[in-house]
Amino acid sequence: MADMSTVRNFLSEETGLATVSTTQKDGRVLSSVANCGALAHPITGDECVALVSRGNAARLKHIRRGSELTVAVRRGWNWVSVTGPAELIGPNDPTEALDADAVRILLRDIFSAAGGSHDDWDEYDRVMAEDERTAILLSPQRILGQAPN
């Protein structure tokens, strides 16, 4: 049976490339591809699936409205999907639990967990702020998949 260790292993390959889906207001599903990683939630410490999204991405509006998030990862003939509620942390979704510097580090941590690296973190931080990038933290409630034994 798939669990978060399976999800973590899948995401550690191919820089965390995954299909990310939310539900639009009219009930249609919106899917896109994003780089995701597994890490400890910065407030609760629970393991979650995380990604960074542009501040104007439609998925953020869907999540704010209450849409759950599904992240599906395929590697060869094997796959795993994670579904659950998502929390947003960013310039348009502040939390009292994290100050601006902690959010800046969180965006770096998610990028790194998704297999990213950067030669100039100051430039990375500048672009993240300019794009109003937001952390999306998926709390896994349902994990399905077909993974190798």
Helices and strands as residue ranges (DSSP letters): H 4-11, G 14-16, E 17-23, E 29-35, E 37-40, E 47-53, H 58-65, E 69-75, E 78-84, E 86-89, H 100-113, H 121-130, E 134-138, E 142-146
